[in-house]
Amino acid sequence: MDFNLDETQQDLKKLAAEVLTRQGDEERLWQAGLMSVCVPEEAGGAGLGPVEMAVVLRETGARAATAGALPTLAGTLVLARHGTPDQQRRCTGPVTLALREPGHALAAPPTTTAHPPTHRAGAAGEEAGGPGAVVPEGGWRLSGRKVSVPYPGADVLVTADEGLFLVASPAATAEYTSTGEPAGTIVLDDTPAERVAGPEAAGDARRIFTAAVAAQASGVLAGALELTTAYIRQRKQFGRALAEFQAVTMQIADVYIAGRALDVAMWSAVWRLGEGLPVEEDLALAAYHVGEALKALHTCQHLHGGLGLDVTYPLHRYFAQAKHLSHLLGGADAQLDLIGARL
């Protein structure tokens, strides 16, 4: 694959960087059209794909911005790939994904159950629910529990045993996050839902969400590396800049290597997603390196000394985001288990 961004992607990267540097709030992202880059053109968006989603999210992470871009971009991309034109038009605003379940890995089959509506009889003489019966997309009911749902309150794409479903603004119990971003637990108890597509779409939603988390984590680590590199160049100890000490040089090199490893896995994964190629191995590696990024942030904190523990210093925002993103995927150890199972 070619890791270079094309002209459109370069322009998108530049726009995202300018908007996030100047304002960085969610409203400005919407005004600039960055939140709708994955919405189909027919529904009023730019109709772009996984690579462009990753471009915006990486810039978001590089500035440790908390603007809800991750669930919205991932959710609208899922709908662009699997939703009906009507669903795509109705869900051009904030949308989120409900994938994780208590006690289950993100990659595990969902335990949330979907109950179909009353079947209509098919051909004459066929019993309701029998061969040839037609199941309408509306009127489904969901039962289960979803946790760590980012930015609840919007329309929610929910994975269940029968596929992917759309639930309109379900009630959520607030959860604590390290970044302070909204998250919640959603309890589905015979909750009305609209079916989007079958189990393959549910799997694709998980893949897109994983890629989105990896893209934002890639930006977080890049931003923290830039901040830490600037600090050790100007901070002096014993009359010398910290960057002149070999031990410090080795540690910042480890952070750089962690960032490059995440970048390679992430860009390969989003490119393969966009091309419709097998992507599970790349995603597993990218998800593992998201967990490793948190370890690299520990190194950045260490290199800042006592300043690294100051919650008012910018590095704290990067550390909080790395912790939050790693939590969304279950951590590095969980990803190693998945990689081991695949091998």
C-alpha positions as a printed Julia matrix, in Angstrom:
343×3 Matrix{Float64}:
   0.0     0.0    0.0
   0.99    3.66  -0.44
   1.19    5.4    2.94
   1.19    8.85   1.32
  -2.03   10.85   1.54
  -3.6    11.96  -1.74
  -4.5    15.59  -2.45
  -8.0    15.36  -0.97
  -6.7    13.7    2.17
  -3.93   16.29   2.52
  -6.48   19.11   2.23
  -8.68   17.4    4.83
  -5.71   17.02   7.17
  -4.83   20.7    6.79
  -8.41   21.83   7.4
  -8.76   19.63  10.5
  -5.47   20.93  11.89
  -6.47   24.57  11.34
  -9.92   24.19  12.89
  -8.7    22.21  15.88
  -5.77   24.56  16.5
  -7.91   27.7   16.39
 -11.09   26.53  18.09
 -11.17   22.8   18.75
 -14.76   22.64  19.92
 -17.45   20.38  18.57
 -19.55   23.16  17.06
 -16.65   24.39  14.93
 -16.0    20.87  13.67
 -19.6    20.63  12.51
 -19.44   24.09  10.89
 -16.32   23.12   8.97
 -18.03   19.95   7.7
 -15.48   17.68   9.37
 -18.11   15.67  11.24
 -19.92   14.75   8.02
 -16.99   13.64   5.85
 -18.23   10.01   5.94
 -21.9    10.84   5.3
 -22.89    9.9    1.71
 -23.13   12.76  -0.77
 -26.8    11.96  -1.33
 -27.41   12.67   2.36
 -25.49   15.94   2.33
 -21.99   14.76   3.3
 -18.66   14.35   1.54
 -19.02   10.6    0.92
 -15.48    9.77   2.04
 -14.21    6.54   3.59
 -12.1     4.95   6.34
  -8.81    6.64   5.42
 -10.4    10.09   5.53
 -12.06    9.21   8.84
  -8.63    8.32  10.18
  -7.12   11.58   8.89
  -9.61   13.67  10.88
  -9.4    11.53  14.0
  -5.61   11.55  14.02
  -5.64   15.36  13.97
  -8.24   15.31  16.75
  -6.01   13.09  18.85
  -2.89   15.14  18.11
  -4.54   18.05  19.94
  -6.2    15.9   22.6
  -9.53   17.44  21.59
 -12.71   16.12  23.2
 -15.31   16.85  20.56
 -17.2    13.6   19.96
 -15.65   13.11  16.53
 -14.82    9.44  17.08
 -18.35    8.01  17.56
 -19.91   10.35  14.99
 -17.4     9.63  12.21
 -17.38    5.9   12.9
 -21.17    5.75  13.19
 -21.88    7.67  10.0
 -19.33    5.56   8.12
 -21.1     2.39   9.29
 -24.43    3.78   8.1
 -22.88    4.84   4.79
 -21.75    1.25   4.22
 -24.81   -0.59   5.47
 -27.75    1.74   6.07
 -30.64    2.54   3.78
 -30.77    5.95   2.07
 -33.51    6.96   4.49
 -31.42    5.98   7.53
 -28.43    7.84   6.13
 -30.48   11.01   5.64
 -31.99   10.82   9.12
 -28.69   10.23  10.9
 -26.49   13.04   9.59
 -26.23   14.57  13.07
 -24.57   13.11  16.17
 -24.62    9.31  16.16
 -22.8     6.82  18.35
 -22.03    3.11  18.61
 -23.03    0.7   21.37
 -20.73   -2.31  21.01
 -19.22   -3.31  24.36
 -20.99   -5.57  26.82
 -20.11   -6.21  30.48
 -17.68   -9.11  30.89
 -17.2    -9.62  27.15
 -14.35   -8.7   24.83
 -15.15   -6.26  22.06
 -14.45   -8.95  19.45
 -16.77  -11.49  21.11
 -20.17  -12.15  19.5
 -22.78   -9.83  21.05
 -25.12  -11.32  23.64
 -27.75   -8.62  23.13
 -30.78  -10.33  21.64
 -33.02   -9.02  18.87
 -36.65  -10.09  18.71
 -38.2    -9.8   15.25
 -41.63   -8.28  14.71
 -44.64  -10.37  13.86
 -43.95  -12.08  10.54
 -46.19  -11.57   7.56
 -47.11  -14.65   5.63
 -45.25  -15.08   2.35
 -46.74  -17.05  -0.45
 -50.28  -18.3   -0.14
 -50.57  -21.24   2.23
 -47.34  -20.48   4.13
 -47.63  -20.07   7.86
 -46.49  -16.85   9.53
 -42.79  -17.18  10.27
 -42.38  -20.08   7.89
 -40.19  -20.33   4.78
 -40.58  -17.32   2.54
 -42.01  -15.12   5.3
 -41.07  -11.44   5.15
 -39.61   -9.69   8.19
 -40.03   -5.88   8.05
 -37.05   -3.81   9.17
 -39.05   -1.78  11.69
 -40.7    -3.16  14.82
 -37.75   -5.11  16.2
 -37.11   -5.27  19.96
 -33.72   -5.44  21.68
 -32.8    -6.82  25.1
 -29.37   -6.57  26.67
 -26.87   -4.2   28.23
 -24.24   -2.04  26.52
 -21.45   -0.31  28.42
 -18.91    2.42  27.64
 -21.21    3.93  25.0
 -19.5     7.18  23.97
 -21.59   10.33  23.85
 -24.96    8.71  24.62
 -28.07   10.7   23.91
 -27.64   10.59  20.15
 -29.06    7.96  17.81
 -27.28    4.72  18.67
 -26.13    1.89  16.43
 -26.4    -1.29  18.51
 -24.89   -4.69  17.72
 -27.01   -7.73  18.54
 -27.22  -11.42  17.68
 -29.33  -10.71  14.6
 -27.21   -7.88  13.22
 -26.96   -4.1   13.51
 -29.83   -1.96  14.77
 -30.66    1.71  15.14
 -32.17    2.92  18.42
 -33.41    6.49  18.78
 -31.82    8.29  21.74
 -32.13    5.6   24.45
 -31.74    6.56  28.11
 -28.28    5.98  29.56
 -26.73    5.82  33.02
 -23.67    8.05  33.15
 -20.2     6.48  33.45
 -16.94    8.07  34.54
 -14.25    8.54  31.9
 -10.66    9.65  32.36
 -11.14   12.47  29.83
 -14.42   13.74  31.24
 -16.18   12.94  27.96
 -19.76   11.7   28.22
 -20.21    7.92  28.28
 -22.94    5.69  29.58
 -24.5     2.3   30.12
 -27.59    1.55  28.07
 -30.06   -1.07  29.29
 -32.23   -2.48  26.52
 -35.39   -4.11  27.82
 -37.62   -4.99  24.89
 -36.55   -1.63  23.44
 -37.92   -0.69  19.99
 -35.27   -0.72  17.28
 -34.9    -0.45  13.53
 -32.8    -3.06  11.77
 -29.96   -1.71   9.64
 -28.4    -4.93   8.35
 -27.38   -8.47   9.33
 -24.53   -9.88  11.44
 -21.86   -8.96   8.89
 -22.73   -5.29   9.39
 -22.36   -5.74  13.15
 -18.88   -7.15  12.56
 -18.04   -4.28  10.24
 -19.19   -1.79  12.9
 -16.72   -3.34  15.34
 -13.94   -3.17  12.77
 -14.63    0.47  11.93
 -14.84    1.43  15.62
 -11.53   -0.3   16.34
  -9.88    1.51  13.42
 -11.31    4.83  14.61
  -9.94    4.34  18.12
  -6.53    3.4   16.71
  -6.5     6.51  14.5
  -7.24    8.85  17.37
  -4.73    7.06  19.62
  -2.11    7.5   16.89
  -2.68   11.24  17.01
  -2.61   11.3   20.81
   0.79    9.61  20.89
   2.14   11.92  18.16
   0.99   14.99  20.07
   2.48   13.76  23.35
   5.76   12.94  21.61
   5.97   16.44  20.14
   5.24   18.02  23.52
   7.79   15.85  25.32
  10.5    16.32  22.7
  10.16   20.1   22.97
  10.36   19.87  26.77
  13.53   17.77  26.97
  15.24   20.06  24.47
  14.74   23.15  26.59
  14.72   21.72  30.14
  18.21   21.74  31.64
  19.73   19.68  34.41
  23.32   20.01  35.64
  23.79   22.69  33.0
  22.8    20.44  30.08
  19.55   19.94  28.18
  17.8    16.7   29.12
  17.94   15.63  25.48
  21.72   15.42  25.75
  21.58   12.58  28.28
  21.78    9.12  26.73
  19.19    7.61  29.08
  16.68   10.29  28.09
  17.47    9.84  24.39
  16.81    6.1   24.64
  13.47    6.64  26.35
  12.18    9.21  23.87
  13.32    6.87  21.08
  11.11    4.15  22.58
   8.15    6.54  22.45
   8.91    7.31  18.8
   9.09    3.6   17.93
   5.76    2.96  19.69
   4.21    5.74  17.61
   5.57    4.42  14.34
   4.39    0.89  15.1
   0.88    2.16  15.8
   0.92    4.33  12.67
   1.9     1.47  10.35
  -0.74   -0.9   11.73
  -3.45    1.77  11.78
  -2.89    3.11   8.25
  -2.68   -0.42   6.86
  -5.95   -1.31   8.6
  -7.95    1.7    7.4
  -6.61    1.3    3.85
  -7.65   -2.35   3.81
 -11.06   -1.4    5.21
 -11.53    1.05   2.38
 -10.42   -1.49  -0.22
 -12.64   -4.27   1.12
  -9.67   -6.52   1.93
  -9.26   -8.83   4.96
  -8.34   -6.61   7.87
  -8.66   -8.54  11.14
  -4.92   -9.14  11.59
  -4.04   -5.51  10.96
  -6.77   -4.34  13.33
  -5.61   -6.73  16.04
  -2.08   -5.33  15.79
  -3.35   -1.75  15.76
  -5.52   -2.41  18.81
  -2.56   -3.95  20.63
  -0.43   -0.9   19.91
  -3.2     1.35  21.26
  -2.59   -0.33  24.61
   1.15    0.09  24.16
   0.59    3.8   23.51
  -0.56    4.15  27.11
   2.78    2.74  28.25
   4.55    5.27  26.03
   2.54    8.06  27.7
   3.88    6.85  31.05
   7.36    7.41  29.65
   6.4    10.91  28.53
   5.15   11.68  32.02
   8.37   10.34  33.53
  10.5    12.51  31.25
   8.56   15.58  32.4
   9.38   14.85  36.03
   6.98   16.4   38.53
   5.44   18.56  35.79
   4.08   15.41  34.18
   1.77   14.89  37.16
   0.24   18.38  36.96
  -3.34   18.0   35.74
  -3.29   21.58  34.43
  -0.33   20.84  32.15
  -1.26   19.8   28.55
   0.4    16.38  28.86
  -2.31   15.29  31.27
  -4.95   15.6   28.53
  -2.93   13.3   26.28
  -2.43   10.76  29.05
  -6.15   10.79  29.89
  -7.09   10.24  26.26
  -4.6     7.38  25.84
  -6.05    5.72  28.92
  -9.62    6.2   27.72
  -8.94    4.88  24.21
  -7.08    1.83  25.54
 -10.05    1.12  27.82
 -12.46    1.23  24.87
 -10.62   -1.67  23.23
  -9.98   -3.67  26.41
  -6.25   -3.02  26.85
  -3.07   -4.51  25.39
  -3.34   -7.86  27.2
  -6.8    -8.52  25.77
  -5.47   -7.8   22.3
  -2.56  -10.2   22.8
  -5.09  -12.91  23.65
  -6.91  -12.22  20.38
  -3.68  -12.24  18.37
  -2.67  -15.51  20.0
  -6.03  -17.07  19.19
  -5.66  -16.05  15.54
  -2.21  -17.57  15.32
